[in-house]
Amino acid sequence: MSLLMIQNLTYQVADKVLYQDANFALHAGEHIGVTGHNGVGKSTLLKLLQGEYLPDQGEIHWQPNLVMGYLDQHGTVNKTLSIQDYLASAFAELFEAEQTLMVLYEQMATDTSTALLNRAAALQSLLEKEQFYSLDHRVIQIATGLGIDRFGLDTRMGALSGGQRHKVMLAKLLLQQPDVLLLDEPTNYLDTDHVEWLGGFLEQYPGAFMVVSHDTAFLDRIANCICDIDHQQIKKYKGHYAKAMAQKAQEQQHLVKQFEAQQRQIEKLEAYISKNGAGVNATIANGRKKQLAKIDRLAKPEEKPTPEFHFAAAPLNAQRVIAARGLKIGYQRPLLPPVNLDIQRGEKIAIVGFNGLGKSTLLKTLIGEVDALSGQVETAKGIKWGYFAQDLYWPYPDSTPVQVVRAANATLNDKMARQQLARFGVSGRKAQQSLATLSGGEQTKVKLCCLAAEKTNLLILDEPTTHLDVDIKSALKEALMRYDGTVVLVSHEAEFVRGWPDKVFDISQLSPVSA
């Protein structure tokens, strides 16, 4: 029996139809990776499945009494709870059962009835079955696996950053082990080691799950099925990501061949009709007209343009771009030992390491957005910064992509701004919609386009790939490799920074390692 059945699903956002009569089924034991280009409706699908949105048409049927767990990145939590107490709340029913059992034990001092004994025995069996007496070990195991133990389990939830809170919410969900997990970009805010741990956990997960992710290496590891959203349909492929995409490419080639063959047939019929509409062959021509009218014409397969863009470099005479000496970064207290950095013109630098250690704070300190606690940062004269912050905050979220790109470079007119955006895969009506209506990936593309709208000689990028699909991620890597200026990049994606940076700094070691 299917855990989930989607039948004839239709859903539209503004004037864009995301799904049109789409069908899909989830079966027990399926580990599904949800893929598709930015803006096709991956996150929206999860919101529909857990009831946050309602379909315009069609049905979504879950198996009765199924326990579903959804990672809501915008969910609210009790900020007064410690991390330890918040994680323990995953087992609230078991703690209630233990309290009830303690009361029953007290009652048994004066009441030894069979009913009381049976009830106590049933509760004791439940606690043992659910491994209640090893809960602390399970909490520590998952907290360590996701790096939460570094925050201190007695830390209040209200003291955590958004990324740290995301980790803790994910940990609670994993502790609950629902029948079905719905995870939207669970590797966001996780560093390489913790992505590796999560991959191992999900590989062995006893239930079913659907995971939205743009990390193809991660999907290749955890998924035994791929749910690909394209052309307003939800198509399921058996096997891992690479196998699924190979099959999809073959299907696309087959559709192209079918379309081209039909076009040749249509052209042949039309040519005959045009030539023989009158005269001795007119009767045959009329027959060909009827034949032409009966053809069920195939839609032309959509060809998605491959994104290609570049970051124009402004000249810089200085050889040394940034020099940091004895730099202590942080807020009330230092996050790291004193940092010493020398970044030369044209160098490509990647900064990696555990989340929460201060990578983003280091970048903000280098550009002067956050004051150093002590030490010095010297920057070359003539620096023209380009800074990409990892959050998707917009001062004016009702603005359109065209407006914010023109604001980044006042010399651009509407047409030029639209051309720039199209290179990043934001075209047509998307360029004129409000930013708030765009997906995370589409907003990220707009931010990158703003960076490319003006010449720079130093790009400071904090997790620029978080929401990007495979094609735009590849184009970004190529653009950064071609860029003549200096790049300082923070990324948790090992694959993205493999092979091309001149230096890779592990922030926990504060020394360069091979790329």
C-alpha positions as a printed Julia matrix, in Angstrom:
515×3 Matrix{Float64}:
  0.0    0.0     0.0
  1.2    3.48   -0.84
  2.06   5.83    2.0
  1.12   8.78   -0.22
 -0.92   9.17   -3.4
 -1.0   12.4    -5.42
 -3.66  12.41   -8.11
 -4.19  15.06  -10.8
 -2.49  17.76   -8.72
 -2.77  21.28  -10.09
 -1.3   24.25   -8.26
 -0.57  27.78   -9.4
  1.4   30.63   -7.79
  0.52  34.06   -9.15
  0.42  33.53  -12.93
  2.76  30.51  -12.95
  1.4   26.96  -13.01
  3.78  24.74  -11.03
  1.91  21.43  -11.48
 -0.75  20.5   -14.02
 -2.61  17.2   -13.45
  0.51  15.75  -11.82
  0.56  12.28  -10.26
  2.97  10.68   -7.81
  3.15   7.88   -5.23
  5.41   7.31   -2.22
  5.86   3.74   -0.99
  7.21   2.32    2.25
 11.01   2.3     2.4
 11.5    4.75   -0.46
 14.24   7.32    0.08
 13.43  10.02   -2.43
 15.5   12.99   -3.55
 13.4   15.85   -4.93
 15.13  17.64   -7.81
 14.4   20.31  -10.39
 15.52  23.73  -11.53
 15.08  26.78   -9.31
 11.46  27.91   -9.21
  9.77  24.68  -10.4
  8.08  24.1    -7.03
 10.21  21.71   -4.96
  9.69  23.46   -1.63
  6.08  24.16   -2.56
  5.49  20.44   -3.04
  6.6   19.72    0.53
  4.34  22.49    1.83
  1.41  20.97   -0.05
  2.21  17.52    1.33
  2.18  18.64    4.95
 -0.91  20.81    4.54
  0.56  24.3     4.69
 -0.84  24.93    1.19
 -3.96  23.46   -0.42
 -4.12  22.22   -4.03
 -6.07  24.2    -6.61
 -7.25  20.86   -8.02
 -6.51  17.21   -7.42
 -6.07  15.06   -4.34
 -3.3   14.35   -1.84
 -3.97  11.17    0.17
 -1.82  10.02    3.09
 -2.14   6.58    4.63
 -4.26   6.9     7.81
 -2.48   7.26   11.17
  0.86   7.97    9.49
  3.35  10.04   11.5
  4.94  12.7     9.31
  7.86  14.94   10.23
  8.47  18.21    8.37
 11.53  20.42    8.74
 10.04  23.9     8.83
 12.92  26.36    8.61
 10.61  29.19    9.69
  8.96  27.37   12.56
  8.72  28.98   15.99
 10.28  27.47   19.1
 10.14  28.21   22.82
 13.21  30.4    23.12
 13.47  29.9    26.89
 14.17  26.17   26.53
 17.71  24.88   26.61
 18.89  22.86   23.61
 18.87  19.75   25.86
 15.24  20.32   26.91
 14.14  21.15   23.36
 15.65  17.92   22.02
 14.18  15.92   24.91
 10.73  17.23   23.94
 10.95  14.85   20.97
 10.07  12.15   23.52
  7.32  14.02   25.38
  4.91  11.07   25.19
  7.5    8.71   26.65
  8.23  11.06   29.55
  4.5   11.26   30.24
  4.35   7.46   30.18
  7.22   7.31   32.7
  5.45   9.77   35.02
  2.26   7.72   34.8
  4.26   4.56   35.59
  5.79   6.2    38.68
  2.3    7.07   39.93
  1.17   3.49   39.32
  4.13   2.16   41.31
  3.1    4.36   44.23
 -0.48   3.09   43.99
  0.73  -0.52   43.97
  1.85  -0.1    47.58
 -1.84  -0.34   48.54
 -3.44  -1.72   45.37
 -2.22  -4.95   43.78
 -5.17  -5.48   41.48
 -4.6   -7.29   38.18
 -5.77  -4.25   36.18
 -3.2   -2.0    37.84
 -0.41  -4.54   37.38
 -1.29  -5.05   33.71
 -1.34  -1.32   33.05
  2.05  -0.88   34.72
  3.47  -3.83   32.77
  2.2   -2.34   29.48
  3.81   1.04   30.18
  7.08  -0.63   31.2
  7.07  -2.67   27.97
  6.44   0.51   25.95
  9.4    2.31   27.56
 11.68  -0.65   26.98
 10.53  -1.08   23.38
 11.21   2.6    22.65
 14.62   2.37   24.39
 13.57   5.07   26.82
 16.42   4.4    29.21
 19.03   5.18   26.55
 17.45   8.45   25.37
 20.28  10.58   26.73
 22.74   8.58   24.65
 20.62   9.05   21.51
 20.37  12.8    22.11
 24.14  13.11   22.54
 24.77  10.93   19.48
 22.68  13.07   17.15
 23.76  16.36   18.75
 27.38  15.38   18.19
 26.71  14.16   14.65
 25.25  17.54   13.65
 27.79  19.59   15.63
 25.2   20.9    18.1
 27.28  19.86   21.1
 29.68  22.69   20.2
 27.0   25.24   21.13
 26.63  23.73   24.61
 23.44  21.76   25.29
 22.53  24.1    28.15
 22.39  27.07   25.74
 18.96  28.67   25.42
 17.22  28.36   22.05
 16.75  32.12   21.96
 20.52  32.64   21.99
 21.07  30.67   18.77
 21.52  32.08   15.28
 19.09  31.07   12.53
 21.53  28.49   11.19
 22.18  27.01   14.61
 18.45  26.82   15.34
 17.96  25.04   12.0
 20.44  22.37   13.12
 18.67  21.84   16.44
 15.26  21.58   14.77
 16.67  19.0    12.37
 18.14  17.04   15.29
 14.76  16.92   17.06
 13.1   15.64   13.91
 15.69  12.88   13.52
 15.22  11.88   17.16
 11.47  11.54   16.64
 11.98   9.15   13.7
  8.56   9.68   12.07
  7.19   7.27    9.46
  7.89   9.85    6.74
 10.44  12.67    6.79
  9.97  15.76    4.6
 13.24  17.7     4.54
 13.82  20.92    2.6
 17.54  21.55    2.07
 18.64  19.83    5.3
 22.35  20.35    4.52
 22.0   24.13    4.71
 24.12  25.39    7.61
 25.95  22.04    7.88
 29.66  21.79    7.23
 31.28  18.92    5.33
 31.73  16.57    8.31
 28.14  17.0     9.44
 26.77  16.55    5.91
 28.72  13.28    5.86
 27.17  12.21    9.18
 23.64  13.14    8.04
 24.15  11.17    4.83
 25.06   8.07    6.83
 22.05   8.54    9.13
 19.59   8.88    6.24
 21.09   5.94    4.38
 20.06   3.72    7.3
 16.74   5.47    8.02
 14.03   2.81    8.54
 11.16   4.97    7.34
 10.53   6.8     4.07
 11.64  10.32    3.26
 11.53  13.03    0.63
 14.53  15.37    0.63
 14.85  18.54   -1.43
 18.53  19.23   -2.09
 20.78  20.76   -4.73
 23.75  18.81   -3.38
 23.98  16.08   -6.01
 26.7   14.12   -4.21
 24.49  14.04   -1.11
 21.48  12.86   -3.12
 23.56  10.2    -4.86
 24.37   8.79   -1.44
 20.99   8.87    0.31
 18.36   8.37   -2.41
 17.07   5.15   -3.94
 14.51   7.11   -6.0
 14.46  10.56   -7.57
 11.34  12.72   -7.84
 12.08  15.25  -10.6
  9.8   18.24  -11.15
  9.8   19.57  -14.7
  7.25  20.77  -17.27
  4.57  20.96  -14.54
  4.85  17.21  -13.9
  6.31  15.08  -11.08
  8.3   12.18  -12.54
  9.73   9.37  -10.4
 12.9    7.52  -11.38
 14.27   4.43   -9.68
 17.88   4.55   -8.57
 20.31   7.25   -7.45
 20.63  10.78   -8.81
 23.18  10.14  -11.55
 21.17   7.21  -12.93
 17.95   9.22  -12.83
 19.43  12.19  -14.68
 20.9    9.89  -17.33
 17.46   8.36  -17.86
 15.86  11.81  -17.99
 18.37  12.92  -20.62
 17.57   9.84  -22.73
 13.85  10.57  -22.46
 14.44  14.16  -23.52
 16.43  13.03  -26.54
 13.63  10.62  -27.45
 11.06  13.42  -27.23
 13.2   15.63  -29.47
 13.48  12.84  -32.07
  9.72  12.22  -31.94
  8.99  15.92  -32.41
 11.44  16.26  -35.29
 10.03  13.15  -37.03
  6.5   14.52  -36.7
  7.59  17.9   -38.05
  9.09  16.21  -41.12
  5.82  14.32  -41.65
  3.8   17.54  -41.31
  6.07  19.43  -43.7
  5.81  16.61  -46.25
  2.01  16.58  -46.07
  1.77  20.38  -46.27
  4.11  20.46  -49.27
  2.0   17.87  -51.13
 -1.24  19.7   -50.31
  0.21  23.02  -51.46
  1.44  21.53  -54.72
 -1.6   19.4   -55.55
 -4.52  21.37  -54.11
 -5.98  21.61  -57.61
 -5.74  19.36  -60.67
 -5.65  15.63  -61.14
 -4.28  14.95  -57.64
 -6.78  17.17  -55.81
 -8.65  14.18  -54.37
 -5.43  12.76  -52.94
 -4.53  16.22  -51.59
 -7.9   16.42  -49.81
 -7.16  13.04  -48.25
 -3.8   14.35  -47.07
 -5.6   17.34  -45.53
 -7.76  14.99  -43.48
 -4.66  13.04  -42.49
 -2.95  16.27  -41.43
 -5.95  17.35  -39.37
 -5.94  14.07  -37.43
 -2.33  14.44  -36.29
 -2.04  14.95  -32.54
  0.7   17.55  -32.63
  3.49  17.21  -30.11
  4.63  20.25  -28.18
  8.13  21.37  -29.04
 10.49  20.11  -26.31
 11.62  23.03  -24.21
 15.32  23.73  -24.4
 16.57  25.36  -21.22
 19.44  27.69  -22.06
 22.7   26.92  -20.32
 23.46  29.86  -17.99
 26.7   31.63  -18.71
 27.87  34.84  -17.09
 30.98  36.59  -15.87
 32.13  39.01  -13.21
 33.92  41.97  -14.77
 37.15  42.89  -12.97
 38.2   46.45  -12.2
 41.95  47.16  -12.29
 43.98  47.12   -9.06
 47.64  48.1    -8.83
 48.43  46.76   -5.37
 49.84  43.24   -5.07
 48.6   42.58   -1.54
 44.83  42.97   -1.29
 44.19  42.2     2.39
 46.53  41.78    5.33
 45.23  40.78    8.77
 47.5   40.77   11.82
 46.5   39.43   15.23
 42.87  39.76   14.23
 40.39  38.72   16.91
 36.86  38.34   15.58
 33.6   37.96   17.47
 31.11  39.99   19.42
 31.29  39.95   23.23
 34.08  37.36   23.15
 36.49  36.07   20.49
 35.27  33.23   18.28
 38.79  32.23   17.22
 42.42  32.6    18.23
 44.15  35.61   16.6
 44.01  35.36   12.8
 46.85  36.27   10.43
 46.04  36.46    6.7
 47.82  37.63    3.57
 45.64  37.66    0.45
 47.35  38.53   -2.81
 45.87  40.04   -5.97
 44.15  37.46   -8.14
 44.18  34.72   -5.52
 41.19  32.44   -5.11
 40.75  31.58   -1.41
 38.22  29.12    0.06
 37.45  29.14    3.79
 36.02  25.93    5.24
 35.45  24.45    8.69
 32.74  23.79   11.25
 29.71  26.05   11.22
 29.49  28.36   14.18
 33.25  28.87   14.39
 33.12  32.28   12.77
 33.53  32.0     8.98
 30.78  34.54    8.24
 31.98  36.81   11.05
 35.51  36.7     9.6
 34.23  37.87    6.21
 32.17  40.65    7.78
 35.18  41.77    9.78
 37.41  41.83    6.7
 34.99  44.14    4.88
 34.39  46.31    7.96
 30.76  45.36    8.57
 31.71  43.98   12.01
 34.35  45.67   14.16
 37.36  43.6    15.17
 37.77  42.94   18.88
 41.49  43.59   18.43
 44.18  43.38   15.78
 44.35  45.06   12.4
 43.0   44.64    8.88
 44.76  46.51    6.08
 43.2   46.69    2.62
 44.78  47.95   -0.58
 43.87  51.32   -2.0
 41.45  51.11   -4.88
 39.54  48.1    -3.58
 36.11  47.69   -5.14
 34.23  45.14   -3.05
 31.56  42.76   -4.16
 29.97  41.11   -1.11
 27.49  38.22   -1.14
 25.78  37.63    2.22
 24.26  34.19    2.75
 20.87  35.43    3.96
 18.14  36.42    1.5
 17.3   39.72    3.17
 16.06  42.53    0.91
 15.51  46.07    2.26
 12.58  46.41   -0.14
 11.14  42.95   -0.85
  8.42  44.39   -3.1
 11.09  45.58   -5.55
 11.56  43.67   -8.81
 14.8   42.05  -10.02
 15.08  44.69  -12.74
 14.87  47.47  -10.16
 17.54  46.03   -7.83
 19.94  45.31  -10.7
 19.53  48.88  -11.97
 20.13  50.12   -8.42
 23.41  48.16   -8.4
 24.51  49.98  -11.57
 22.74  53.23  -12.4
 24.08  53.19  -15.99
 21.84  50.23  -16.87
 18.41  50.76  -18.41
 15.52  48.28  -18.13
 16.51  46.39  -21.27
 20.14  46.04  -20.18
 19.09  44.89  -16.7
 16.77  42.27  -18.18
 19.58  41.02  -20.43
 21.86  40.69  -17.42
 19.22  38.8   -15.46
 18.54  36.44  -18.37
 22.2   35.36  -18.28
 21.59  34.22  -14.71
 18.4   32.38  -15.63
 15.93  35.04  -14.43
 13.94  35.97  -17.5
 10.45  36.81  -18.74
  7.91  37.69  -16.08
 10.29  36.62  -13.31
 12.32  39.76  -13.95
  9.27  41.93  -13.19
  7.85  40.04  -10.19
  8.46  41.21   -6.65
 11.48  39.6    -5.02
  9.31  38.18   -2.24
  7.46  35.97   -4.74
 10.64  34.33   -6.09
 12.08  31.05   -4.84
 15.27  30.99   -2.77
 17.28  29.93   -5.82
 15.82  32.68   -7.98
 16.56  35.31   -5.33
 20.14  34.02   -5.1
 20.5   34.42   -8.87
 19.32  38.04   -8.59
 21.9   38.7    -5.86
 24.66  37.26   -8.05
 23.43  39.33  -10.99
 23.71  42.47   -8.84
 27.33  41.54   -8.12
 28.03  41.13  -11.83
 26.33  44.41  -12.74
 29.36  46.48  -11.73
 33.1   45.98  -11.99
 34.84  44.75   -8.84
 38.33  43.56   -7.99
 37.54  41.59   -4.83
 34.58  39.24   -4.38
 33.7   38.18   -0.84
 31.16  35.34   -1.05
 29.44  33.73    1.95
 27.77  30.43    0.96
 26.63  31.57   -2.5
 25.57  28.06   -3.66
 23.04  27.29   -0.9
 19.88  27.57   -3.03
 21.31  27.07   -6.52
 20.47  24.26   -8.92
 23.16  22.23  -10.67
 23.41  24.28  -13.88
 23.73  27.69  -12.25
 26.16  26.3    -9.67
 28.4   25.02  -12.46
 28.18  28.37  -14.25
 29.11  30.19  -11.03
 32.18  28.03  -10.55
 33.31  28.72  -14.13
 32.72  32.46  -13.7
 34.78  32.58  -10.49
 37.61  30.63  -12.09
 37.7   33.11  -15.03
 37.4   36.19  -12.82
 40.57  38.29  -12.95
 40.07  39.72   -9.47
 40.5   38.16   -6.02
 37.96  35.76   -4.53
 37.44  34.93   -0.84
 34.76  32.27   -0.57
 33.04  30.45    2.3
 31.36  27.21    1.25
 30.2   24.03    2.97
 30.06  22.17   -0.37
 33.27  20.17   -0.76
 32.5   19.44   -4.41
 32.1   23.13   -5.28
 35.54  24.12   -3.93
 37.39  21.03   -5.13
 40.34  21.64   -7.41
 40.24  25.34   -8.32
 41.03  27.61   -5.3
 44.69  28.56   -4.85
 44.38  28.05   -1.1
 41.86  26.41    1.21
 41.84  27.65    4.8
 40.34  25.39    7.46
 39.17  27.95    9.98
 39.56  25.46   12.82
 43.26  25.08   11.94
 43.96  28.59   10.63
 46.41  27.24    8.12
 46.14  26.65    4.35
 45.6   23.1     3.12
 45.63  21.64   -0.37
 42.49  22.12   -2.45
